[in-house]
């Protein structure tokens, strides 16, 4: 360990050898290159969050369209 004292932290990280890996998209644990998630639980959490995000986007679009229609049709009648 004495040789690490003379190196910066970046240099000490470069000198360590790790197998090629990537990180779980949910929890950040190291996983092999051929996988995206570390466990089935993380995969289900990601899938659930993705569905909620899609639903939320759809609701936002519908609300925006309703507000635009209201603005284009109702407001001119109220002012005119």
Gaussian input, Z-matrix of N, CA and C with variables (Angstrom, degrees):
# hf/3-21g

backbone

0 1
 N
 C     1     B1
 C     2     B2     1     A1
 N     3     B3     2     A2     1     D1
 C     4     B4     3     A3     2     D2
 C     5     B5     4     A4     3     D3
 N     6     B6     5     A5     4     D4
 C     7     B7     6     A6     5     D5
 C     8     B8     7     A7     6     D6
 N     9     B9     8     A8     7     D7
 C    10    B10     9     A9     8     D8
 C    11    B11    10    A10     9     D9
 N    12    B12    11    A11    10    D10
 C    13    B13    12    A12    11    D11
 C    14    B14    13    A13    12    D12
 N    15    B15    14    A14    13    D13
 C    16    B16    15    A15    14    D14
 C    17    B17    16    A16    15    D15
 N    18    B18    17    A17    16    D16
 C    19    B19    18    A18    17    D17
 C    20    B20    19    A19    18    D18
 N    21    B21    20    A20    19    D19
 C    22    B22    21    A21    20    D20
 C    23    B23    22    A22    21    D21
 N    24    B24    23    A23    22    D22
 C    25    B25    24    A24    23    D23
 C    26    B26    25    A25    24    D24
 N    27    B27    26    A26    25    D25
 C    28    B28    27    A27    26    D26
 C    29    B29    28    A28    27    D27
 N    30    B30    29    A29    28    D28
 C    31    B31    30    A30    29    D29
 C    32    B32    31    A31    30    D30
 N    33    B33    32    A32    31    D31
 C    34    B34    33    A33    32    D32
 C    35    B35    34    A34    33    D33
 N    36    B36    35    A35    34    D34
 C    37    B37    36    A36    35    D35
 C    38    B38    37    A37    36    D36
 N    39    B39    38    A38    37    D37
 C    40    B40    39    A39    38    D38
 C    41    B41    40    A40    39    D39
 N    42    B42    41    A41    40    D40
 C    43    B43    42    A42    41    D41
 C    44    B44    43    A43    42    D42
 N    45    B45    44    A44    43    D43
 C    46    B46    45    A45    44    D44
 C    47    B47    46    A46    45    D45
 N    48    B48    47    A47    46    D46
 C    49    B49    48    A48    47    D47
 C    50    B50    49    A49    48    D48
 N    51    B51    50    A50    49    D49
 C    52    B52    51    A51    50    D50
 C    53    B53    52    A52    51    D51
 N    54    B54    53    A53    52    D52
 C    55    B55    54    A54    53    D53
 C    56    B56    55    A55    54    D54
 N    57    B57    56    A56    55    D55
 C    58    B58    57    A57    56    D56
 C    59    B59    58    A58    57    D57
 N    60    B60    59    A59    58    D58
 C    61    B61    60    A60    59    D59
 C    62    B62    61    A61    60    D60
 N    63    B63    62    A62    61    D61
 C    64    B64    63    A63    62    D62
 C    65    B65    64    A64    63    D63
 N    66    B66    65    A65    64    D64
 C    67    B67    66    A66    65    D65
 C    68    B68    67    A67    66    D66
 N    69    B69    68    A68    67    D67
 C    70    B70    69    A69    68    D68
 C    71    B71    70    A70    69    D69
 N    72    B72    71    A71    70    D70
 C    73    B73    72    A72    71    D71
 C    74    B74    73    A73    72    D72
 N    75    B75    74    A74    73    D73
 C    76    B76    75    A75    74    D74
 C    77    B77    76    A76    75    D75
 N    78    B78    77    A77    76    D76
 C    79    B79    78    A78    77    D77
 C    80    B80    79    A79    78    D78
 N    81    B81    80    A80    79    D79
 C    82    B82    81    A81    80    D80
 C    83    B83    82    A82    81    D81
 N    84    B84    83    A83    82    D82
 C    85    B85    84    A84    83    D83
 C    86    B86    85    A85    84    D84
 N    87    B87    86    A86    85    D85
 C    88    B88    87    A87    86    D86
 C    89    B89    88    A88    87    D87
 N    90    B90    89    A89    88    D88
 C    91    B91    90    A90    89    D89
 C    92    B92    91    A91    90    D90
 N    93    B93    92    A92    91    D91
 C    94    B94    93    A93    92    D92
 C    95    B95    94    A94    93    D93
 N    96    B96    95    A95    94    D94
 C    97    B97    96    A96    95    D95
 C    98    B98    97    A97    96    D96
 N    99    B99    98    A98    97    D97
 C   100   B100    99    A99    98    D98
 C   101   B101   100   A100    99    D99
 N   102   B102   101   A101   100   D100
 C   103   B103   102   A102   101   D101
 C   104   B104   103   A103   102   D102
 N   105   B105   104   A104   103   D103
 C   106   B106   105   A105   104   D104
 C   107   B107   106   A106   105   D105
 N   108   B108   107   A107   106   D106
 C   109   B109   108   A108   107   D107
 C   110   B110   109   A109   108   D108
 N   111   B111   110   A110   109   D109
 C   112   B112   111   A111   110   D110
 C   113   B113   112   A112   111   D111
 N   114   B114   113   A113   112   D112
 C   115   B115   114   A114   113   D113
 C   116   B116   115   A115   114   D114
 N   117   B117   116   A116   115   D115
 C   118   B118   117   A117   116   D116
 C   119   B119   118   A118   117   D117
 N   120   B120   119   A119   118   D118
 C   121   B121   120   A120   119   D119
 C   122   B122   121   A121   120   D120
 N   123   B123   122   A122   121   D121
 C   124   B124   123   A123   122   D122
 C   125   B125   124   A124   123   D123
 N   126   B126   125   A125   124   D124
 C   127   B127   126   A126   125   D125
 C   128   B128   127   A127   126   D126
 N   129   B129   128   A128   127   D127
 C   130   B130   129   A129   128   D128
 C   131   B131   130   A130   129   D129
 N   132   B132   131   A131   130   D130
 C   133   B133   132   A132   131   D131
 C   134   B134   133   A133   132   D132
 N   135   B135   134   A134   133   D133
 C   136   B136   135   A135   134   D134
 C   137   B137   136   A136   135   D135
 N   138   B138   137   A137   136   D136
 C   139   B139   138   A138   137   D137
 C   140   B140   139   A139   138   D138
 N   141   B141   140   A140   139   D139
 C   142   B142   141   A141   140   D140
 C   143   B143   142   A142   141   D141
 N   144   B144   143   A143   142   D142
 C   145   B145   144   A144   143   D143
 C   146   B146   145   A145   144   D144
 N   147   B147   146   A146   145   D145
 C   148   B148   147   A147   146   D146
 C   149   B149   148   A148   147   D147
 N   150   B150   149   A149   148   D148
 C   151   B151   150   A150   149   D149
 C   152   B152   151   A151   150   D150
 N   153   B153   152   A152   151   D151
 C   154   B154   153   A153   152   D152
 C   155   B155   154   A154   153   D153
 N   156   B156   155   A155   154   D154
 C   157   B157   156   A156   155   D155
 C   158   B158   157   A157   156   D156
 N   159   B159   158   A158   157   D157
 C   160   B160   159   A159   158   D158
 C   161   B161   160   A160   159   D159
 N   162   B162   161   A161   160   D160
 C   163   B163   162   A162   161   D161
 C   164   B164   163   A163   162   D162
 N   165   B165   164   A164   163   D163
 C   166   B166   165   A165   164   D164
 C   167   B167   166   A166   165   D165
 N   168   B168   167   A167   166   D166
 C   169   B169   168   A168   167   D167
 C   170   B170   169   A169   168   D168
 N   171   B171   170   A170   169   D169
 C   172   B172   171   A171   170   D170
 C   173   B173   172   A172   171   D171
 N   174   B174   173   A173   172   D172
 C   175   B175   174   A174   173   D173
 C   176   B176   175   A175   174   D174
 N   177   B177   176   A176   175   D175
 C   178   B178   177   A177   176   D176
 C   179   B179   178   A178   177   D177
 N   180   B180   179   A179   178   D178
 C   181   B181   180   A180   179   D179
 C   182   B182   181   A181   180   D180
 N   183   B183   182   A182   181   D181
 C   184   B184   183   A183   182   D182
 C   185   B185   184   A184   183   D183
 N   186   B186   185   A185   184   D184
 C   187   B187   186   A186   185   D185
 C   188   B188   187   A187   186   D186
 N   189   B189   188   A188   187   D187
 C   190   B190   189   A189   188   D188
 C   191   B191   190   A190   189   D189
 N   192   B192   191   A191   190   D190
 C   193   B193   192   A192   191   D191
 C   194   B194   193   A193   192   D192
 N   195   B195   194   A194   193   D193
 C   196   B196   195   A195   194   D194
 C   197   B197   196   A196   195   D195
 N   198   B198   197   A197   196   D196
 C   199   B199   198   A198   197   D197
 C   200   B200   199   A199   198   D198
 N   201   B201   200   A200   199   D199
 C   202   B202   201   A201   200   D200
 C   203   B203   202   A202   201   D201
 N   204   B204   203   A203   202   D202
 C   205   B205   204   A204   203   D203
 C   206   B206   205   A205   204   D204
 N   207   B207   206   A206   205   D205
 C   208   B208   207   A207   206   D206
 C   209   B209   208   A208   207   D207
 N   210   B210   209   A209   208   D208
 C   211   B211   210   A210   209   D209
 C   212   B212   211   A211   210   D210
 N   213   B213   212   A212   211   D211
 C   214   B214   213   A213   212   D212
 C   215   B215   214   A214   213   D213
 N   216   B216   215   A215   214   D214
 C   217   B217   216   A216   215   D215
 C   218   B218   217   A217   216   D216
 N   219   B219   218   A218   217   D217
 C   220   B220   219   A219   218   D218
 C   221   B221   220   A220   219   D219
 N   222   B222   221   A221   220   D220
 C   223   B223   222   A222   221   D221
 C   224   B224   223   A223   222   D222
 N   225   B225   224   A224   223   D223
 C   226   B226   225   A225   224   D224
 C   227   B227   226   A226   225   D225
 N   228   B228   227   A227   226   D226
 C   229   B229   228   A228   227   D227
 C   230   B230   229   A229   228   D228
 N   231   B231   230   A230   229   D229
 C   232   B232   231   A231   230   D230
 C   233   B233   232   A232   231   D231
 N   234   B234   233   A233   232   D232
 C   235   B235   234   A234   233   D233
 C   236   B236   235   A235   234   D234
 N   237   B237   236   A236   235   D235
 C   238   B238   237   A237   236   D236
 C   239   B239   238   A238   237   D237

   B1=1.4365
   B2=1.5301
   B3=1.3304
   B4=1.4602
   B5=1.5230
   B6=1.3413
   B7=1.4658
   B8=1.5202
   B9=1.3415
   B10=1.4585
   B11=1.5187
   B12=1.3223
   B13=1.4633
   B14=1.5201
   B15=1.3105
   B16=1.4580
   B17=1.5253
   B18=1.3227
   B19=1.4564
   B20=1.5260
   B21=1.3223
   B22=1.4574
   B23=1.5165
   B24=1.2995
   B25=1.4708
   B26=1.5205
   B27=1.3261
   B28=1.4651
   B29=1.5222
   B30=1.3205
   B31=1.4590
   B32=1.5236
   B33=1.3390
   B34=1.4646
   B35=1.5258
   B36=1.3372
   B37=1.4682
   B38=1.5280
   B39=1.3166
   B40=1.4600
   B41=1.5255
   B42=1.3314
   B43=1.4598
   B44=1.5240
   B45=1.3213
   B46=1.4681
   B47=1.5238
   B48=1.2964
   B49=1.4632
   B50=1.5202
   B51=1.3016
   B52=1.4543
   B53=1.5233
   B54=1.3202
   B55=1.4557
   B56=1.5185
   B57=1.3249
   B58=1.4581
   B59=1.5082
   B60=1.3274
   B61=1.4605
   B62=1.5206
   B63=1.3107
   B64=1.4523
   B65=1.5209
   B66=1.3139
   B67=1.4541
   B68=1.5240
   B69=1.3321
   B70=1.4649
   B71=1.5269
   B72=1.3082
   B73=1.4538
   B74=1.5278
   B75=1.3237
   B76=1.4625
   B77=1.5261
   B78=1.3379
   B79=1.4668
   B80=1.5212
   B81=1.3187
   B82=1.4514
   B83=1.5124
   B84=1.3196
   B85=1.4715
   B86=1.5275
   B87=1.3219
   B88=1.4609
   B89=1.5285
   B90=1.3313
   B91=1.4626
   B92=1.5234
   B93=1.3444
   B94=1.4710
   B95=1.5334
   B96=1.3019
   B97=1.4658
   B98=1.5276
   B99=1.3304
   B100=1.4654
   B101=1.5258
   B102=1.3192
   B103=1.4621
   B104=1.5246
   B105=1.3397
   B106=1.4630
   B107=1.5155
   B108=1.3309
   B109=1.4624
   B110=1.5233
   B111=1.3370
   B112=1.4638
   B113=1.5255
   B114=1.3224
   B115=1.4633
   B116=1.5248
   B117=1.3196
   B118=1.4593
   B119=1.5312
   B120=1.3359
   B121=1.4677
   B122=1.5308
   B123=1.3274
   B124=1.4630
   B125=1.5237
   B126=1.3292
   B127=1.4629
   B128=1.5261
   B129=1.3368
   B130=1.4593
   B131=1.5266
   B132=1.3328
   B133=1.4681
   B134=1.5255
   B135=1.3295
   B136=1.4593
   B137=1.5265
   B138=1.3197
   B139=1.4542
   B140=1.5246
   B141=1.3142
   B142=1.4569
   B143=1.5274
   B144=1.3152
   B145=1.4607
   B146=1.5276
   B147=1.3308
   B148=1.4619
   B149=1.5295
   B150=1.3293
   B151=1.4716
   B152=1.5196
   B153=1.3470
   B154=1.4628
   B155=1.5198
   B156=1.3073
   B157=1.4590
   B158=1.5288
   B159=1.3330
   B160=1.4633
   B161=1.5190
   B162=1.3327
   B163=1.4575
   B164=1.5236
   B165=1.3118
   B166=1.4582
   B167=1.5274
   B168=1.3122
   B169=1.4671
   B170=1.5167
   B171=1.3293
   B172=1.4607
   B173=1.5258
   B174=1.3136
   B175=1.4653
   B176=1.5242
   B177=1.3272
   B178=1.4616
   B179=1.5270
   B180=1.3157
   B181=1.4651
   B182=1.5170
   B183=1.3303
   B184=1.4625
   B185=1.5293
   B186=1.3182
   B187=1.4658
   B188=1.5244
   B189=1.3115
   B190=1.4582
   B191=1.5244
   B192=1.3259
   B193=1.4697
   B194=1.5274
   B195=1.3173
   B196=1.4689
   B197=1.5252
   B198=1.3206
   B199=1.4659
   B200=1.5271
   B201=1.3180
   B202=1.4626
   B203=1.5234
   B204=1.3175
   B205=1.4668
   B206=1.5188
   B207=1.3291
   B208=1.4644
   B209=1.5208
   B210=1.3194
   B211=1.4585
   B212=1.5247
   B213=1.3241
   B214=1.4598
   B215=1.5207
   B216=1.3401
   B217=1.4471
   B218=1.5271
   B219=1.2836
   B220=1.4586
   B221=1.5240
   B222=1.2902
   B223=1.4570
   B224=1.5245
   B225=1.3367
   B226=1.4763
   B227=1.5352
   B228=1.3176
   B229=1.4715
   B230=1.5266
   B231=1.3117
   B232=1.4566
   B233=1.5210
   B234=1.3133
   B235=1.4613
   B236=1.5280
   B237=1.3105
   B238=1.4560
   B239=1.4300
   A1=114.35
   A2=120.82
   A3=119.65
   A4=112.41
   A5=117.76
   A6=119.17
   A7=112.47
   A8=118.30
   A9=121.33
   A10=111.86
   A11=118.74
   A12=121.02
   A13=111.89
   A14=117.79
   A15=121.19
   A16=112.49
   A17=117.71
   A18=121.67
   A19=110.54
   A20=115.33
   A21=118.90
   A22=108.16
   A23=116.62
   A24=119.10
   A25=111.18
   A26=117.73
   A27=119.68
   A28=111.03
   A29=116.84
   A30=120.26
   A31=111.35
   A32=116.41
   A33=118.80
   A34=111.10
   A35=117.31
   A36=119.89
   A37=111.14
   A38=117.01
   A39=120.18
   A40=111.83
   A41=116.21
   A42=119.03
   A43=112.54
   A44=118.17
   A45=120.90
   A46=108.81
   A47=116.69
   A48=120.85
   A49=109.84
   A50=116.41
   A51=122.49
   A52=108.46
   A53=116.40
   A54=119.82
   A55=108.26
   A56=115.70
   A57=118.49
   A58=108.65
   A59=115.47
   A60=120.43
   A61=108.47
   A62=115.21
   A63=121.82
   A64=106.25
   A65=117.02
   A66=119.45
   A67=110.88
   A68=114.72
   A69=122.30
   A70=108.61
   A71=116.61
   A72=121.66
   A73=112.65
   A74=117.85
   A75=121.38
   A76=111.26
   A77=116.77
   A78=119.65
   A79=113.69
   A80=118.62
   A81=121.49
   A82=116.08
   A83=118.50
   A84=120.15
   A85=109.84
   A86=116.27
   A87=121.26
   A88=109.33
   A89=116.38
   A90=122.16
   A91=108.06
   A92=117.88
   A93=120.33
   A94=111.18
   A95=116.39
   A96=122.19
   A97=113.01
   A98=118.35
   A99=120.43
   A100=113.21
   A101=118.58
   A102=121.53
   A103=110.39
   A104=116.31
   A105=120.89
   A106=112.50
   A107=117.42
   A108=122.19
   A109=109.66
   A110=116.30
   A111=119.34
   A112=111.39
   A113=118.52
   A114=121.55
   A115=109.62
   A116=116.06
   A117=121.42
   A118=109.94
   A119=116.70
   A120=121.50
   A121=110.68
   A122=117.09
   A123=120.65
   A124=111.08
   A125=116.73
   A126=120.51
   A127=110.58
   A128=117.14
   A129=121.21
   A130=111.61
   A131=117.12
   A132=120.61
   A133=110.36
   A134=116.56
   A135=120.99
   A136=110.56
   A137=116.42
   A138=121.04
   A139=110.64
   A140=116.59
   A141=121.29
   A142=111.24
   A143=117.09
   A144=121.34
   A145=110.87
   A146=116.89
   A147=121.01
   A148=110.76
   A149=117.00
   A150=120.56
   A151=110.47
   A152=117.33
   A153=120.77
   A154=110.76
   A155=116.57
   A156=121.26
   A157=110.47
   A158=116.78
   A159=121.15
   A160=111.94
   A161=116.21
   A162=120.81
   A163=110.96
   A164=116.13
   A165=121.12
   A166=110.89
   A167=117.06
   A168=120.90
   A169=111.01
   A170=117.10
   A171=121.04
   A172=110.66
   A173=117.44
   A174=121.46
   A175=110.58
   A176=117.85
   A177=121.26
   A178=111.53
   A179=116.99
   A180=120.45
   A181=110.41
   A182=117.85
   A183=121.51
   A184=110.17
   A185=117.56
   A186=120.97
   A187=110.41
   A188=118.03
   A189=121.68
   A190=111.36
   A191=117.26
   A192=121.11
   A193=110.36
   A194=118.06
   A195=121.44
   A196=110.54
   A197=117.04
   A198=120.38
   A199=110.55
   A200=117.99
   A201=120.81
   A202=111.00
   A203=117.73
   A204=120.91
   A205=109.97
   A206=116.85
   A207=120.50
   A208=110.51
   A209=116.78
   A210=121.46
   A211=111.41
   A212=117.67
   A213=121.00
   A214=113.05
   A215=118.84
   A216=120.72
   A217=114.12
   A218=118.64
   A219=121.33
   A220=112.01
   A221=118.67
   A222=121.15
   A223=112.53
   A224=121.59
   A225=120.05
   A226=112.39
   A227=118.07
   A228=120.31
   A229=110.71
   A230=116.69
   A231=120.15
   A232=111.80
   A233=117.40
   A234=121.87
   A235=113.17
   A236=117.60
   A237=121.08
   A238=113.24
   D1=-19.35
   D2=-178.76
   D3=-60.72
   D4=-29.31
   D5=-179.16
   D6=-68.12
   D7=-20.76
   D8=179.29
   D9=-75.64
   D10=-22.14
   D11=-178.69
   D12=-66.68
   D13=-29.37
   D14=-178.13
   D15=-85.41
   D16=-10.88
   D17=-177.45
   D18=-100.65
   D19=154.42
   D20=172.60
   D21=-75.82
   D22=167.14
   D23=-178.18
   D24=-65.81
   D25=-32.57
   D26=177.75
   D27=-66.53
   D28=-42.06
   D29=178.91
   D30=-65.53
   D31=-36.27
   D32=179.46
   D33=-67.85
   D34=-33.61
   D35=177.10
   D36=-69.64
   D37=-37.29
   D38=-179.97
   D39=-66.88
   D40=-30.31
   D41=-177.37
   D42=-77.49
   D43=-17.91
   D44=177.98
   D45=-77.77
   D46=145.62
   D47=179.72
   D48=-111.14
   D49=120.53
   D50=176.59
   D51=-119.82
   D52=150.62
   D53=173.10
   D54=-66.25
   D55=154.95
   D56=176.86
   D57=-63.73
   D58=135.20
   D59=-179.26
   D60=-158.01
   D61=169.85
   D62=169.19
   D63=-132.15
   D64=-175.17
   D65=-173.81
   D66=-119.22
   D67=147.03
   D68=178.65
   D69=-55.65
   D70=137.07
   D71=-177.01
   D72=-72.27
   D73=-13.22
   D74=-178.43
   D75=-104.40
   D76=-56.04
   D77=-171.78
   D78=-104.55
   D79=-15.13
   D80=176.53
   D81=88.63
   D82=4.91
   D83=177.85
   D84=-69.11
   D85=152.56
   D86=177.95
   D87=-70.02
   D88=133.61
   D89=178.26
   D90=-133.49
   D91=158.37
   D92=177.23
   D93=-60.59
   D94=159.98
   D95=-176.67
   D96=-62.08
   D97=-25.13
   D98=-176.40
   D99=-88.15
   D100=2.44
   D101=-179.52
   D102=-123.55
   D103=153.80
   D104=176.60
   D105=-104.56
   D106=-23.42
   D107=-175.97
   D108=-128.02
   D109=152.21
   D110=-178.48
   D111=-83.91
   D112=-33.01
   D113=-178.91
   D114=-138.35
   D115=167.16
   D116=175.89
   D117=-64.68
   D118=-33.27
   D119=179.18
   D120=-61.33
   D121=-44.37
   D122=177.89
   D123=-64.28
   D124=-38.38
   D125=178.89
   D126=-63.70
   D127=-41.61
   D128=178.73
   D129=-67.72
   D130=-39.06
   D131=177.49
   D132=-61.76
   D133=-43.12
   D134=179.87
   D135=-64.13
   D136=-43.72
   D137=-179.50
   D138=-63.08
   D139=-43.12
   D140=179.22
   D141=-63.40
   D142=-45.04
   D143=179.43
   D144=-64.47
   D145=-36.51
   D146=179.35
   D147=-66.48
   D148=-40.59
   D149=177.78
   D150=-64.66
   D151=-42.35
   D152=179.11
   D153=-63.17
   D154=-39.84
   D155=179.22
   D156=-63.75
   D157=-41.94
   D158=178.04
   D159=-64.08
   D160=-42.59
   D161=177.67
   D162=-62.92
   D163=-42.68
   D164=-179.70
   D165=-62.60
   D166=-41.58
   D167=178.50
   D168=-63.81
   D169=-41.21
   D170=179.06
   D171=-63.16
   D172=-43.60
   D173=179.12
   D174=-62.50
   D175=-42.15
   D176=178.87
   D177=-61.86
   D178=-40.59
   D179=179.52
   D180=-65.82
   D181=-43.83
   D182=179.71
   D183=-61.61
   D184=-45.05
   D185=179.13
   D186=-62.32
   D187=-42.28
   D188=178.51
   D189=-61.07
   D190=-43.73
   D191=179.09
   D192=-63.77
   D193=-42.47
   D194=179.06
   D195=-62.45
   D196=-43.26
   D197=178.94
   D198=-64.51
   D199=-40.02
   D200=178.86
   D201=-65.08
   D202=-43.76
   D203=178.44
   D204=-62.84
   D205=-44.24
   D206=178.00
   D207=-59.07
   D208=-44.57
   D209=-179.16
   D210=-64.49
   D211=-40.32
   D212=-176.29
   D213=-77.75
   D214=-30.88
   D215=-174.34
   D216=-103.70
   D217=-41.97
   D218=-172.03
   D219=-87.86
   D220=-44.05
   D221=-176.06
   D222=-61.50
   D223=-44.43
   D224=177.62
   D225=-60.59
   D226=-33.60
   D227=178.79
   D228=-69.95
   D229=-35.66
   D230=178.81
   D231=-70.21
   D232=-34.56
   D233=-178.92
   D234=-85.22
   D235=-23.21
   D236=-173.40
   D237=-105.12

